[in-house]
Amino acid sequence: MEISVFGGGAWGRALAFAFGEKNEVKIISRRDLNEPLKKLNDALISKGSAPIEQVDLETGLKASLYVVAISVQHLREWFQNASLPKNAKVLIASKGIEVLNKAFVSEIAKDFIEPNHLCFLAGPSFAAEIIQGLPCALVIHSNNQALALEFANKTPSFIRAYAQQDIIGGEIAGAYKNVIAIAGGVCDGLKLGNSAKASLLSRGLVEMQRFGAFFGGKTETFLGLSGAGDLFLTANSILSRNYRVGLGLAQNKPLEVVLEELGEVAEGVKTTNAIVEIAKKYGIYTPIASELALLLKGKSVLESMNDLIRRA
C-alpha cells in the first residue's frame, strides 16, 4: 500500500517511519530531509521494509492513503494549496485549535475532504520514541470505522491502534492536554512537589472533559488513551515541547525567549488563547486555561501558579 505523509517535522518523520514498516511511504516537505531520513531508512531496510522516499507534491498525491502532520495554525492554508482530492482517505495527526477562526481540526478538514473519508489520530506518543520502535497504543477517531480500521491495520507491530468514533472528544483532548502540559512544566520547574502536580493534572483532566462535553465529547474518551493517557504523558516528560515551555517559563524567561530556544512548534501556546476565547463565548468554566493565558501574557509565574493551584 502506498501512503503519503505530509509534513517533514519530527512528528511527520516519525509517522512516516511507523507506516513504513508495512507500506511504501512517500514524505512531502519543503525542507530537505535527506539527512534526517538516513537513519530511519537504515532501520527500515534492516527490517526488510522499503525506505521512505521524499517526493514532490504532485507525486505525493498519487498515493492510496494520506497522513497529514501539519501545524494546526497552517492547516487550512495547507489544504487550500495541496488540493487533495475531495474523496481522499486522510488521517490527520495534527493536534490543536486554529486561533484565527477558533476552529477545531475536524471543522477545518471537512471544508476540503468528505467527512466520511476523514480520520483523526489521538493518544499518548512521542516522535522520539516511535522512531526507536518503542511500543505505544493510539486511537484513530472516525465516523467511518472501516476506514479507521484500514489505517489501524497499516500501523507497525509496535503500535496498537484502536478505532473509535468520538471525533470531537478525541481532538479536544489532544488539543487541551497541551495546555495542561505547559502548566505541568511550570509546576515541576518551580518544584512545587508531587502533591501539587497531582492536583493540577487531575483537575486539568476534569477541565478538559468539561470543555469537551459542551461540544459533545464523551466522558470515556477523556478517561482513555486520547485524554488521560495523552495528558499524563505530555505533562510529565521533557520530551514534550509544551512541558518544556512550562519549564522555561518557570525560570522567568519571557515567552519569546522560551519559544526561540525551543526551536519547534508548541501548539499549546496558541491553543490556550483559542480555548479561553471559546470558553468565554459559551460560558464554559476553564480556570487552568484562563490562568495559563494570563501567564503567557506576562503575569508573574509564581503568582500565576499559586493562583492556579488554588482555583483549580
Secondary structure, DSSP 8 states (H G I E B T S, - for coil): -EEEEE--SHHHHHHHHHHHTTSEEEEE-SS--HHHHHHHHHHHHHTT----EE--HHHHTT-SEEEE---HHHHHHHHHHH---TT--EEE---SEETTTTEEHHHHHTTTS-GGGEEEEESS--HHHHTTT--EEEEEE-S-HHHHHHHHTTS-TTEEEEEE--HHHHHHHHHHHHHHHHHHHHHHHTT--HHHHHHHHHHHHHHHHHHHHHTT--HHHHHSIIIIIHHHHHTS-TT-HHHHHHHHHHTT--HHHHHHHH-S--HHHHHHHHHHHHHHHHT---HHHHHHHHHHTT--HHHHHHHHHHH-
